[in-house]
């Protein structure tokens, strides 16, 4: 059976082994499961039997105790003298009781034991006396090591003090003998932590180990199956329950029999032999055809496709597989040759994108595929990415130029995979020939042939090249050949696509996508070349850093589409300001750089910079929108301001920021001190970031008083920073830096949180503060986090929304986008008050005051300072108050420093006053102390008869 073919095949041995394993494992598993089930059944039966025996033993024990109690009760009630009864030698003495003792009460009338022997029970407790008075027995544990439990009854239940009758139970009567239990079962009886009886004293610890287990629940202790049953004794004997513990060793219990093992083994062996015999038969019928298929596959792998696989019986699946394999081998032989050529072309594409080599290789392959033909691969000479115009040149045989195909032919080729051409012989064209044309006649005449085939190479649905095959008939080109021709033509299209993509990536890597300007990388390369030329010719190079002013407002208000169109127009204007030799580059966003090489004097750069500012300040027209932006320009000169591109650009950037700080719309040349100023500014920004992270900034509070009563009703929260080295840094210096470097949101949230927490603390301390005012910057309004921060801090401090007042500058609201206006409306709808700060210094207009969500107008300190000396300033403040009252707003005056100013403002109807006259900004502790001091003074001035009036003097904390 195990012949040579079977033994030499690794697959056969593997399959044979798998068959055996697949049979052995289930048989083994089933046998183990059956064996386990038998054991489980036997063990379950043994545990159930043990539970039943334990329950029966417990019930029998309980009944014997009850019988003993009845016997002792009868003995106590016997009319005969106790000594006479005991001398009779009856059942009670020999079986039930080991000894019976009558205990008389002690003298004096107190109930208690008369005997004092240590083996006798102790005197009953109060509760046991009550139990004895009911005519029931009392059960006591043994008093000696090998003793028995005691039963006691009252001689006269109506008067237990007359005496007690104690009886020690007989051991043979109380406990069953070991023969009744069986050879493999042990029993122990325990009460609490005392073992009363054990058939094997060595197992007494098992009974104690089950203290607290459920009644009747099986357990495993020290390799023994254990079941405990309780004997209730409280009702009958006023004693704790006894615990009967039955146990038997786990080993050997429930084990399956030897006969079961023999039957299972014989069944498994028979199954394995049957499977082995059947597997050998099947393997022999399968392995021979598989071996032949393997040999054939090895030949095909060595590209020996002329030796097919031989199968004797072709009716089964192996025969069908052999026929399919032979057919696939024939096709593979043809396809591999074509793929080898295509792979060579692909290597040419990857090697260097030499289009001439690709076209030449395609032509040579087609001529080999169709012997006797001439092939030309035609492409436009002027622009290889575009078809339909210019002069075309062929790659083979001689590279002569030919006229470009007509547009009508190009359109036809776009829709068709191939087109058959023939020279015009005066006859009508029929399928598959296309109508004759002058171009096809010229092409075929140049090749010296009458007929040909043209295949278009398409890229992005446009013809980028043509593969012309002359001297071929339609009968020569079957589906397989045509498919190979199309694959070769596609390689030409891939070559053109790769070249176009390479050029596109090169352009994208060095140019801005929106404006087409050189990006920073290309700009740097050109500036470095300009610097090298200037070094040789002793010329200057100017680098202009141009930043568009107010461009972000255009994006925010009109959208990014309008912003992109405006950038495109701005680039066109910049190009009109420079020479062809100059370079304009986009650095990102609304920032541009202009390189001016070959300058002899710096004022030439100033003239160009002034022209840039002037042309960008003119209005832009984008669609129906008219936009005004302007520009700030910083200029750095080579070699005075830097020796390389990076240094010049950094210095021009510093100068541009100085131009913005000077009011925008101007030109600033770099100077050496600017660099030190910029270094200090960056160091201050770094220190500010660390100060915010470490919570080193303090919030001071400046009081605001009610103009009518003079009491402090609110406070303005003002941030202060004490630098470890610089000392006190004014807000006018570090707040703009925080806005520039993106720290204003964190700074604002810190001030907001401190302000809310302080007001809540003051209110809890009894110091009334109606509102706290917090300044909000334009960047916070645009950031999107302000609404969440306000709601979070008000909720954390448990303050009503009207406690918070947000101060926004006039210029911020006027330039605000729709999103910012919606945010202010949402905050006001929540109950937060909105104050317009520095009113009168910017774009004061009744129209925006009417539509913007404003509750408070804050008169700028410049008007307040000049009121006493300038009637016009007084008139302006009066007009502001009248306008605010007409619009339903309250007015707060800032910068009040004299009593005369305060009186004028009160006379004009100002609601609140703020200034040094009422207090400078102070730490939160000093502000709270002032509130408490004024509050105490106010309470001391108020009398009970006047306190109810709540006038200005006694109306709350000052």
ZILIN-V91026 format. One record per backbone hydrogen bond with DSSP energy under -0.5 kcal/mol. NH is the residue of the N-H (numbers start at 1). CO is the residue of the C=O. If there is no record, write none. Layout:
[[NH;CO] [NH;CO]]
//
This chain:
[[3;1] [7;3] [8;4] [9;5] [9;6] [10;8] [13;9] [14;10] [15;11] [16;12] [17;13] [18;14] [19;15] [20;16] [21;17] [22;18] [23;19] [24;20] [25;21] [26;22] [27;23] [28;24] [29;25] [30;26] [31;27] [32;28] [33;29] [34;30] [35;31] [36;32] [37;33] [38;34] [39;35] [40;36] [41;37] [42;38] [43;39] [44;40] [45;41] [46;42] [47;43] [48;44] [49;45] [50;46] [51;47] [52;48] [53;49] [54;50] [55;51] [56;52] [57;53] [58;54] [59;55] [60;56] [61;57] [62;58] [63;59] [64;60] [65;61] [66;62] [67;63] [68;64] [69;65] [70;66] [71;67] [72;68] [73;69] [74;70] [75;71] [76;72] [77;73] [78;75] [85;81] [86;82] [87;83] [88;84] [88;85] [89;86] [90;85] [94;90] [95;91] [96;91] [97;92] [98;168] [99;168] [101;166] [103;164] [104;102] [106;110] [109;106] [120;117] [129;125] [130;126] [131;127] [132;128] [133;129] [134;130] [134;131] [135;132] [136;131] [137;236] [138;152] [139;237] [140;150] [147;144] [150;140] [151;167] [152;138] [153;165] [155;163] [156;163] [159;156] [160;157] [162;159] [163;160] [164;103] [165;153] [166;101] [166;164] [167;151] [168;99] [169;149] [169;167] [170;96] [173;95] [174;170] [175;171] [180;177] [181;177] [182;178] [185;182] [186;247] [188;245] [189;197] [190;243] [191;194] [194;191] [196;189] [196;194] [197;189] [199;187] [203;200] [204;201] [206;203] [207;203] [208;204] [209;205] [210;206] [210;207] [211;208] [213;210] [216;228] [217;214] [219;226] [221;219] [221;224] [224;221] [225;248] [226;219] [227;246] [229;244] [231;242] [232;230] [237;233] [238;233] [238;234] [239;233] [242;231] [243;190] [244;229] [244;242] [245;188] [245;243] [246;227] [246;244] [247;186] [248;225] [250;223] [251;223] [253;250] [255;252] [261;257] [262;258] [263;259] [264;260] [265;261] [266;262] [267;263] [268;264] [269;265] [270;266] [271;267] [272;268] [273;269] [274;270] [275;271] [276;272] [277;273] [278;274] [279;275] [280;276] [281;277] [282;278] [283;279] [284;280] [285;281] [286;282] [287;283] [288;284] [290;286] [291;287] [292;288] [293;289] [294;290] [295;291] [296;292] [297;293] [298;294] [299;295] [300;296] [301;297] [302;298] [303;300] [304;299] [305;303] [307;304] [308;306] [311;309] [314;312] [320;316] [321;317] [322;318] [323;319] [324;320] [325;321] [326;322] [327;323] [328;324] [329;325] [330;326] [331;327] [332;328] [333;329] [334;330] [335;331] [336;332] [337;333] [338;334] [339;335] [340;336] [341;337] [342;338] [343;339] [344;340] [345;341] [346;342] [347;343] [348;344] [349;345] [350;346] [351;347] [352;348] [353;348] [353;349] [354;348] [355;353] [358;354] [359;355] [360;356] [361;357] [362;358] [363;359] [364;360] [365;361] [366;362] [367;363] [368;364] [369;365] [370;366] [373;370] [374;470] [376;468] [378;376] [378;466] [379;393] [380;464] [381;391] [386;383] [392;402] [393;379] [394;400] [395;377] [402;392] [404;390] [410;406] [411;407] [412;408] [413;409] [414;410] [415;411] [415;412] [416;412] [419;454] [420;432] [421;452] [423;450] [425;423] [433;430] [434;420] [441;437] [442;438] [443;439] [444;440] [445;441] [446;442] [447;443] [448;444] [449;444] [452;421] [453;469] [454;419] [455;467] [457;465] [458;456] [459;462] [462;459] [464;457] [464;462] [465;457] [466;378] [467;455] [468;376] [468;466] [469;453] [469;467] [470;374] [470;468] [471;451] [476;473] [477;473] [477;474] [478;476] [482;478] [483;479] [484;480] [485;481] [486;482] [487;483] [488;484] [489;485] [490;486] [491;487] [492;488] [493;489] [494;490] [495;491] [496;492] [497;493] [498;494] [499;495] [500;496] [501;497] [502;498] [503;499] [504;500] [505;501] [506;502] [507;503] [508;504] [509;505] [510;506] [510;507] [511;507] [512;517] [516;512] [518;584] [519;510] [523;519] [524;520] [525;521] [526;522] [527;523] [528;524] [529;525] [530;526] [531;527] [532;528] [533;529] [534;530] [535;531] [536;532] [537;533] [538;534] [539;534] [540;599] [541;638] [542;596] [543;636] [544;542] [544;594] [545;543] [545;634] [546;544] [546;592] [547;632] [548;590] [549;630] [551;548] [554;550] [555;551] [556;552] [557;553] [558;554] [559;554] [559;555] [563;559] [564;560] [565;561] [566;562] [567;563] [568;564] [569;565] [570;566] [571;567] [572;568] [573;569] [574;570] [575;571] [576;572] [577;573] [577;574] [578;574] [578;575] [582;579] [583;595] [585;593] [586;518] [587;585] [587;591] [588;591] [591;588] [592;546] [593;585] [594;544] [595;583] [596;542] [596;594] [597;595] [599;540] [604;601] [605;601] [605;602] [606;602] [607;603] [608;604] [609;605] [610;606] [611;607] [612;608] [613;609] [614;610] [615;611] [616;612] [617;613] [618;614] [620;627] [622;620] [622;625] [623;621] [625;622] [627;620] [627;625] [630;616] [632;547] [633;666] [634;545] [635;668] [636;543] [638;541] [641;637] [648;644] [649;645] [650;646] [651;647] [652;648] [653;649] [654;650] [655;651] [656;652] [657;653] [658;654] [659;655] [660;656] [661;657] [662;658] [663;660] [664;659] [668;633] [670;635] [674;671] [675;671] [675;672] [676;672] [677;673] [678;674] [679;675] [680;676] [681;677] [682;678] [683;679] [684;680] [685;681] [686;682] [687;683] [688;684] [689;685] [690;686] [691;687] [692;688] [693;689] [694;690] [695;692] [696;691] [697;691] [698;720] [700;698] [700;718] [701;922] [702;716] [704;714] [705;913] [706;711] [707;911] [710;706] [712;958] [713;704] [713;711] [714;704] [715;771] [716;702] [717;715] [717;773] [718;700] [720;698] [721;729] [723;721] [723;727] [727;723] [729;721] [730;728] [733;730] [734;730] [735;731] [737;733] [738;734] [739;735] [740;736] [741;737] [742;738] [743;738] [744;738] [747;743] [748;744] [749;745] [750;746] [751;747] [752;748] [753;749] [754;750] [755;751] [756;752] [757;753] [758;754] [759;755] [760;756] [761;757] [762;758] [763;759] [764;760] [765;761] [766;763] [767;762] [768;766] [770;713] [771;713] [772;803] [773;715] [774;805] [775;717] [776;807] [781;777] [782;778] [783;779] [784;780] [786;780] [789;785] [790;786] [791;787] [792;788] [793;789] [794;790] [795;791] [796;792] [797;793] [798;794] [799;794] [803;800] [804;801] [805;772] [806;833] [807;774] [807;805] [808;806] [808;835] [810;837] [813;809] [814;810] [815;811] [816;813] [821;817] [822;818] [823;819] [824;820] [825;821] [826;822] [827;823] [828;824] [829;825] [830;826] [831;827] [831;828] [832;827] [833;804] [835;806] [836;856] [837;808] [837;835] [839;836] [839;858] [841;838] [849;845] [850;846] [851;847] [852;848] [854;852] [855;834] [856;834] [857;890] [858;836] [859;857] [859;892] [860;839] [863;860] [864;860] [865;861] [866;862] [867;863] [867;864] [869;866] [870;866] [871;869] [874;870] [875;871] [876;872] [877;873] [878;874] [879;875] [880;876] [881;877] [882;878] [883;879] [884;880] [885;881] [886;882] [887;883] [888;885] [889;884] [890;855] [892;857] [893;912] [894;859] [896;914] [897;895] [902;898] [903;899] [904;900] [905;901] [906;902] [907;903] [908;904] [909;905] [909;906] [910;905] [911;891] [912;891] [913;705] [914;893] [915;703] [917;896] [918;915] [919;915] [922;701] [924;699] [927;923] [928;924] [929;925] [930;926] [931;927] [932;928] [933;929] [934;930] [935;931] [936;932] [937;933] [938;934] [939;935] [940;936] [941;937] [942;938] [946;943] [947;943] [948;944] [949;946] [950;946] [950;947]]
//
